[in-house]
Amino acid sequence: MSSSQSPSSALDASASPTSLGTTTLETIMALSLFGERSLAAASPANPLTAVARWIRKAQAARTRRAALSALLELDADRLGDLGISRQDVVAAMVAPAHAGRMLNTARARSARS
């Protein structure tokens, strides 16, 4: 603190958001309620991150389709050994987001009977 500054002005300057390394926007965002996050705050800042996420999702979907297609190539006896039927695999292909859950349910149902 310099001799020309009063103690209260030095305190005010040190308490400002910009002197702490934050911007006014960051301060406003920090003061907003948790449930009031804007869409801009929820989206990735780097567009490459969004592209990389899209590529990972596309690769996972392609892998899932290939695995389900491979299951369809198996004969009924082999599918029965796995605890699933051809209809279960077709149903999983129709709803790919829930494919794993659907096949696990079918296996559990088959194990009980």
C-alpha positions as CSV (number, residue, x, y, z in Angstrom):
1,M,0.0,0.0,0.0
2,S,1.4,3.4,-1.0
3,S,1.4,6.3,1.4
4,S,-1.0,8.3,-0.8
5,Q,-3.7,5.6,-0.5
6,S,-6.0,5.4,2.4
7,P,-6.4,2.0,4.1
8,S,-10.0,1.7,3.0
9,S,-9.2,2.4,-0.7
10,A,-6.5,-0.2,-0.6
11,L,-9.0,-2.7,0.8
12,D,-11.6,-1.8,-1.8
13,A,-9.1,-2.3,-4.6
14,S,-7.9,-5.7,-3.3
15,A,-11.5,-6.9,-2.9
16,S,-12.5,-6.1,-6.5
17,P,-13.2,-9.2,-8.7
18,T,-10.7,-8.1,-11.4
19,S,-7.8,-7.8,-8.9
20,L,-8.5,-11.4,-7.8
21,G,-8.1,-12.7,-11.4
22,T,-11.8,-13.1,-12.1
23,T,-13.9,-11.1,-14.6
24,T,-17.2,-9.5,-13.9
25,L,-18.9,-12.2,-15.9
26,E,-17.3,-15.0,-13.8
27,T,-18.5,-13.2,-10.7
28,I,-22.0,-12.9,-11.9
29,M,-22.0,-16.6,-13.0
30,A,-20.7,-17.6,-9.5
31,L,-23.5,-15.6,-7.8
32,S,-26.3,-17.1,-9.9
33,L,-28.3,-20.0,-8.6
34,F,-27.1,-23.5,-9.4
35,G,-30.3,-24.4,-11.3
36,E,-30.0,-21.3,-13.4
37,R,-27.1,-22.3,-15.5
38,S,-27.3,-20.9,-19.0
39,L,-26.9,-23.0,-22.1
40,A,-23.8,-21.1,-23.0
41,A,-22.2,-22.0,-19.7
42,A,-23.1,-25.7,-20.2
43,S,-21.7,-25.9,-23.7
44,P,-18.0,-26.6,-24.2
45,A,-15.8,-23.5,-24.7
46,N,-13.7,-25.3,-27.3
47,P,-15.6,-26.4,-30.5
48,L,-13.0,-29.2,-30.9
49,T,-14.2,-30.7,-27.7
50,A,-17.7,-30.9,-29.0
51,V,-16.5,-32.5,-32.3
52,A,-14.4,-35.0,-30.3
53,R,-17.4,-35.9,-28.2
54,W,-19.5,-36.4,-31.3
55,I,-16.9,-38.6,-32.9
56,R,-16.7,-40.8,-29.7
57,K,-20.5,-41.1,-29.7
58,A,-20.5,-42.1,-33.4
59,Q,-17.8,-44.7,-32.8
60,A,-19.6,-46.2,-29.9
61,A,-22.8,-46.4,-31.9
62,R,-21.0,-48.1,-34.8
63,T,-19.4,-50.6,-32.4
64,R,-22.8,-51.3,-30.8
65,R,-24.4,-51.9,-34.3
66,A,-21.5,-54.2,-35.3
67,A,-21.9,-56.3,-32.1
68,L,-25.6,-56.6,-32.5
69,S,-25.2,-57.6,-36.1
70,A,-22.7,-60.2,-35.1
71,L,-25.3,-61.6,-32.6
72,L,-27.8,-61.8,-35.4
73,E,-25.4,-64.0,-37.3
74,L,-25.4,-66.6,-34.6
75,D,-27.8,-69.6,-34.7
76,A,-30.7,-70.0,-32.4
77,D,-28.9,-72.6,-30.2
78,R,-25.9,-70.3,-29.6
79,L,-28.2,-67.4,-28.8
80,G,-30.1,-69.7,-26.4
81,D,-26.8,-70.5,-24.7
82,L,-26.3,-66.8,-24.2
83,G,-29.8,-66.5,-22.7
84,I,-31.2,-64.3,-25.5
85,S,-33.3,-64.9,-28.6
86,R,-33.2,-63.4,-32.0
87,Q,-36.2,-61.2,-31.1
88,D,-34.3,-59.8,-28.2
89,V,-31.4,-58.8,-30.5
90,V,-33.8,-57.2,-33.0
91,A,-35.5,-55.3,-30.2
92,A,-32.1,-54.1,-29.0
93,M,-31.3,-52.9,-32.6
94,V,-34.5,-50.9,-32.7
95,A,-33.7,-49.1,-29.4
96,P,-29.8,-48.9,-29.5
97,A,-29.6,-46.5,-26.5
98,H,-31.0,-49.2,-24.3
99,A,-29.5,-52.3,-26.1
100,G,-27.4,-53.4,-23.2
101,R,-30.2,-53.1,-20.6
102,M,-32.6,-54.9,-22.9
103,L,-30.3,-57.9,-23.5
104,N,-29.4,-58.1,-19.8
105,T,-33.1,-58.2,-18.9
106,A,-33.7,-60.9,-21.5
107,R,-30.8,-63.0,-20.1
108,A,-32.1,-62.6,-16.5
109,R,-35.6,-63.6,-17.7
110,S,-34.1,-66.7,-19.4
111,A,-32.1,-67.6,-16.4
112,R,-35.2,-67.6,-14.1
113,S,-37.1,-70.0,-16.4
